[in-house]
Amino acid sequence: MAPLQLTTTLLGLALAAVILLLVRRDRLYLMHGLFWAIVAGAVAVLGAWPGLIDHLAHIAGISYPPALLLLLASALLLVKALHSDMVNTRIERDVRRLNQRLALLEADTAKTQPPP
């Protein structure tokens, strides 16, 4: 195995180990950890078999294999960013609704209690 293959494979495996450690210590949500573990596994597989990306690029009709890798990485990061924005929007909406409910509850409580 070439040094670059070994380095890339070890990098993918180390990344997977760090992700599992973060999930185990409850620093990373399980579903997010699963996503990143799949990414780390893909890095390890492509590191161990670099000819795989060449074969996939040939099947996709791309003449320069690293371009396929960069395209897939860019698309994956864009999808992840979109998902994060969707989750943030949902959380902000829920917090706004919770604040409104709390204000209504406080107004109701103020009406029912006699002044001191």
GROMACS elastic network, one bead per residue, 0.5 to 0.9 nm:
[ bonds ]
;  ai    aj funct       b0    kb
    1     4     6  0.82974   500
    1     5     6  0.62947   500
    1     6     6  0.64018   500
    1    48     6  0.80148   500
    2     5     6  0.52279   500
    2     6     6  0.62673   500
    2     7     6  0.86378   500
    3     6     6  0.50503   500
    3     7     6  0.60174   500
    3     8     6  0.85572   500
    4     7     6  0.50462   500
    4     8     6  0.60800   500
    4     9     6  0.84474   500
    4    47     6  0.77304   500
    5     8     6  0.52348   500
    5     9     6  0.60225   500
    5    10     6  0.84887   500
    5    44     6  0.89799   500
    5    46     6  0.83586   500
    5    48     6  0.55760   500
    5    49     6  0.76097   500
    5    50     6  0.72389   500
    6     9     6  0.51454   500
    6    10     6  0.60367   500
    6    11     6  0.84301   500
    6    47     6  0.69367   500
    6    48     6  0.69342   500
    7    10     6  0.51922   500
    7    11     6  0.60077   500
    7    12     6  0.86547   500
    7    47     6  0.76266   500
    8    12     6  0.62221   500
    8    13     6  0.86562   500
    8    43     6  0.70169   500
    8    44     6  0.64287   500
    8    45     6  0.89479   500
    8    46     6  0.79358   500
    8    48     6  0.74640   500
    9    12     6  0.52009   500
    9    13     6  0.62745   500
    9    14     6  0.85925   500
    9    41     6  0.89942   500
    9    43     6  0.68651   500
    9    45     6  0.69299   500
    9    46     6  0.75857   500
    9    48     6  0.55702   500
   10    13     6  0.50456   500
   10    14     6  0.59546   500
   10    15     6  0.84237   500
   10    44     6  0.69821   500
   10    47     6  0.82534   500
   11    14     6  0.51151   500
   11    15     6  0.60733   500
   11    16     6  0.85844   500
   11    40     6  0.82975   500
   11    43     6  0.78060   500
   11    44     6  0.71288   500
   11    47     6  0.86278   500
   12    15     6  0.50972   500
   12    16     6  0.62064   500
   12    17     6  0.86841   500
   12    39     6  0.83709   500
   12    41     6  0.62071   500
   12    42     6  0.76248   500
   12    43     6  0.50545   500
   12    45     6  0.80933   500
   12    47     6  0.77762   500
   13    16     6  0.50272   500
   13    17     6  0.62186   500
   13    18     6  0.87066   500
   13    40     6  0.67761   500
   13    41     6  0.71017   500
   13    43     6  0.82742   500
   13    44     6  0.60777   500
   14    17     6  0.50141   500
   14    18     6  0.62188   500
   14    19     6  0.85996   500
   14    40     6  0.83651   500
   15    18     6  0.51326   500
   15    19     6  0.61828   500
   15    20     6  0.86547   500
   15    36     6  0.86633   500
   15    37     6  0.78002   500
   15    40     6  0.58528   500
   15    41     6  0.86703   500
   16    19     6  0.50837   500
   16    20     6  0.62040   500
   16    21     6  0.85995   500
   16    36     6  0.77000   500
   16    37     6  0.53231   500
   16    38     6  0.82821   500
   16    39     6  0.84730   500
   16    40     6  0.53340   500
   16    41     6  0.68988   500
   16    44     6  0.89692   500
   17    20     6  0.51367   500
   17    21     6  0.61535   500
   17    22     6  0.86600   500
   17    37     6  0.85431   500
   18    21     6  0.50089   500
   18    22     6  0.61857   500
   18    23     6  0.86568   500
   19    22     6  0.50930   500
   19    23     6  0.62194   500
   19    24     6  0.85298   500
   19    28     6  0.78579   500
   19    33     6  0.60707   500
   19    34     6  0.84725   500
   19    36     6  0.70584   500
   19    37     6  0.64315   500
   19    40     6  0.86659   500
   20    23     6  0.50901   500
   20    24     6  0.60133   500
   20    25     6  0.85922   500
   20    28     6  0.88898   500
   20    33     6  0.71415   500
   20    34     6  0.87317   500
   20    37     6  0.76266   500
   21    24     6  0.50316   500
   21    25     6  0.61613   500
   21    26     6  0.85354   500
   21    27     6  0.85700   500
   21    28     6  0.89739   500
   22    25     6  0.52048   500
   22    26     6  0.61559   500
   22    27     6  0.50600   500
   22    28     6  0.54590   500
   22    29     6  0.85983   500
   22    33     6  0.79087   500
   23    27     6  0.58679   500
   23    29     6  0.63137   500
   23    30     6  0.59272   500
   23    32     6  0.88391   500
   23    33     6  0.62026   500
   23    34     6  0.89327   500
   24    27     6  0.76057   500
   24    28     6  0.81232   500
   24    30     6  0.86841   500
   25    28     6  0.77947   500
   26    29     6  0.67633   500
   26    30     6  0.81923   500
   28    31     6  0.84845   500
   28    32     6  0.67592   500
   28    33     6  0.61140   500
   29    32     6  0.53735   500
   29    33     6  0.60586   500
   29    34     6  0.86508   500
   30    34     6  0.61104   500
   30    35     6  0.87408   500
   31    34     6  0.50011   500
   31    35     6  0.64291   500
   31    36     6  0.88373   500
   32    35     6  0.51384   500
   32    36     6  0.63774   500
   32    37     6  0.85438   500
   33    36     6  0.51438   500
   33    37     6  0.59056   500
   33    38     6  0.85453   500
   34    38     6  0.62379   500
   34    39     6  0.86993   500
   35    38     6  0.52942   500
   35    39     6  0.64807   500
   35    40     6  0.88280   500
   36    40     6  0.61186   500
   36    41     6  0.84883   500
   37    41     6  0.60376   500
   37    42     6  0.85476   500
   38    42     6  0.61746   500
   38    43     6  0.86689   500
   39    42     6  0.50757   500
   39    43     6  0.63367   500
   39    44     6  0.87358   500
   40    43     6  0.50462   500
   40    44     6  0.62577   500
   40    45     6  0.86649   500
   41    44     6  0.50237   500
   41    45     6  0.61283   500
   41    46     6  0.85582   500
   42    45     6  0.50502   500
   42    46     6  0.60377   500
   42    47     6  0.83348   500
   43    46     6  0.52135   500
   43    47     6  0.59531   500
   43    48     6  0.85765   500
   44    48     6  0.61533   500
   44    49     6  0.86045   500
   45    48     6  0.51491   500
   45    49     6  0.60683   500
   45    50     6  0.81011   500
   45    52     6  0.85997   500
   46    49     6  0.51123   500
   46    50     6  0.52037   500
   46    51     6  0.79819   500
   46    52     6  0.66130   500
   46    53     6  0.69115   500
   47    50     6  0.56731   500
   48    51     6  0.89691   500
   49    52     6  0.56203   500
   49    53     6  0.80819   500
   50    53     6  0.60269   500
   50    54     6  0.72828   500
   51    54     6  0.50614   500
   51    55     6  0.62626   500
   51    56     6  0.86925   500
   52    55     6  0.50871   500
   52    56     6  0.61504   500
   52    57     6  0.85344   500
   53    56     6  0.50200   500
   53    57     6  0.59831   500
   53    58     6  0.84740   500
   53    65     6  0.62245   500
   53    66     6  0.77096   500
   53    68     6  0.77834   500
   53    69     6  0.72568   500
   54    57     6  0.51558   500
   54    58     6  0.61845   500
   54    59     6  0.87228   500
   54    63     6  0.88743   500
   54    64     6  0.81772   500
   54    65     6  0.52240   500
   54    66     6  0.81343   500
   54    68     6  0.89229   500
   55    58     6  0.50900   500
   55    59     6  0.62940   500
   55    60     6  0.86729   500
   55    65     6  0.82719   500
   56    59     6  0.50860   500
   56    60     6  0.61709   500
   56    61     6  0.85803   500
   56    62     6  0.86357   500
   56    65     6  0.79360   500
   56    68     6  0.82821   500
   57    61     6  0.60525   500
   57    62     6  0.50041   500
   57    63     6  0.68584   500
   57    64     6  0.73037   500
   57    65     6  0.51380   500
   57    66     6  0.83471   500
   57    67     6  0.84209   500
   57    68     6  0.60724   500
   57    69     6  0.84917   500
   58    61     6  0.50380   500
   58    62     6  0.58066   500
   58    63     6  0.66582   500
   58    64     6  0.86567   500
   58    65     6  0.76259   500
   59    62     6  0.76959   500
   60    63     6  0.88972   500
   60    68     6  0.84581   500
   62    65     6  0.64688   500
   62    67     6  0.76354   500
   62    68     6  0.68722   500
   63    67     6  0.84424   500
   64    67     6  0.56479   500
   64    68     6  0.73256   500
   65    68     6  0.53471   500
   65    69     6  0.67634   500
   65    70     6  0.89785   500
   66    70     6  0.62056   500
   66    71     6  0.84948   500
   67    70     6  0.51054   500
   67    71     6  0.59938   500
   67    72     6  0.85425   500
   68    71     6  0.50109   500
   68    72     6  0.60822   500
   68    73     6  0.84944   500
   69    72     6  0.52306   500
   69    73     6  0.61203   500
   69    74     6  0.85693   500
   70    73     6  0.50570   500
   70    74     6  0.60142   500
   70    75     6  0.85075   500
   71    74     6  0.51676   500
   71    75     6  0.61312   500
   71    76     6  0.85303   500
   72    75     6  0.51430   500
   72    76     6  0.60356   500
   72    77     6  0.85899   500
   73    76     6  0.50935   500
   73    77     6  0.61738   500
   73    78     6  0.86000   500
   74    77     6  0.52022   500
   74    78     6  0.61559   500
   74    79     6  0.86545   500
   75    78     6  0.50954   500
   75    79     6  0.62015   500
   75    80     6  0.85975   500
   76    79     6  0.51982   500
   76    80     6  0.61843   500
   76    81     6  0.86347   500
   77    81     6  0.60663   500
   77    82     6  0.85338   500
   78    81     6  0.50569   500
   78    82     6  0.61224   500
   78    83     6  0.85756   500
   79    82     6  0.50619   500
   79    83     6  0.61618   500
   79    84     6  0.86197   500
   80    83     6  0.50863   500
   80    84     6  0.61895   500
   80    85     6  0.86780   500
   81    84     6  0.50390   500
   81    85     6  0.62140   500
   81    86     6  0.86482   500
   82    85     6  0.51116   500
   82    86     6  0.62411   500
   82    87     6  0.87172   500
   83    86     6  0.50642   500
   83    87     6  0.62538   500
   83    88     6  0.86335   500
   84    87     6  0.51218   500
   84    88     6  0.61201   500
   84    89     6  0.85616   500
   85    88     6  0.50586   500
   85    89     6  0.60806   500
   85    90     6  0.86090   500
   86    89     6  0.51345   500
   86    90     6  0.62726   500
   86    91     6  0.87111   500
   87    90     6  0.51179   500
   87    91     6  0.62077   500
   87    92     6  0.86320   500
   88    91     6  0.50896   500
   88    92     6  0.61012   500
   88    93     6  0.85467   500
   89    92     6  0.51472   500
   89    93     6  0.61348   500
   89    94     6  0.85875   500
   90    93     6  0.51200   500
   90    94     6  0.61439   500
   90    95     6  0.86258   500
   91    94     6  0.50665   500
   91    95     6  0.61218   500
   91    96     6  0.85759   500
   92    95     6  0.51165   500
   92    96     6  0.61549   500
   92    97     6  0.86483   500
   93    96     6  0.51197   500
   93    97     6  0.62333   500
   93    98     6  0.85701   500
   94    97     6  0.51149   500
   94    98     6  0.60583   500
   94    99     6  0.85883   500
   95    99     6  0.61164   500
   95   100     6  0.86032   500
   96    99     6  0.51373   500
   96   100     6  0.62958   500
   96   101     6  0.87408   500
   97   100     6  0.50396   500
   97   101     6  0.62090   500
   97   102     6  0.85723   500
   98   101     6  0.50967   500
   98   102     6  0.61125   500
   98   103     6  0.86026   500
   99   102     6  0.50503   500
   99   103     6  0.61532   500
   99   104     6  0.86458   500
  100   103     6  0.51093   500
  100   104     6  0.62499   500
  100   105     6  0.86248   500
  101   104     6  0.50833   500
  101   105     6  0.61226   500
  101   106     6  0.85870   500
  102   105     6  0.50162   500
  102   106     6  0.61074   500
  102   107     6  0.85335   500
  103   106     6  0.51026   500
  103   107     6  0.61152   500
  103   108     6  0.85817   500
  104   107     6  0.50455   500
  104   108     6  0.61284   500
  104   109     6  0.85796   500
  105   108     6  0.50451   500
  105   109     6  0.61129   500
  105   110     6  0.85615   500
  106   109     6  0.50253   500
  106   110     6  0.60818   500
  106   111     6  0.86528   500
  107   110     6  0.51037   500
  107   111     6  0.63201   500
  107   112     6  0.88758   500
  108   111     6  0.52050   500
  108   112     6  0.64159   500
  108   113     6  0.88126   500
  109   112     6  0.53169   500
  109   113     6  0.61980   500
  110   113     6  0.55046   500
  110   114     6  0.79286   500
  110   115     6  0.84753   500
  111   114     6  0.76126   500
  113   116     6  0.87262   500
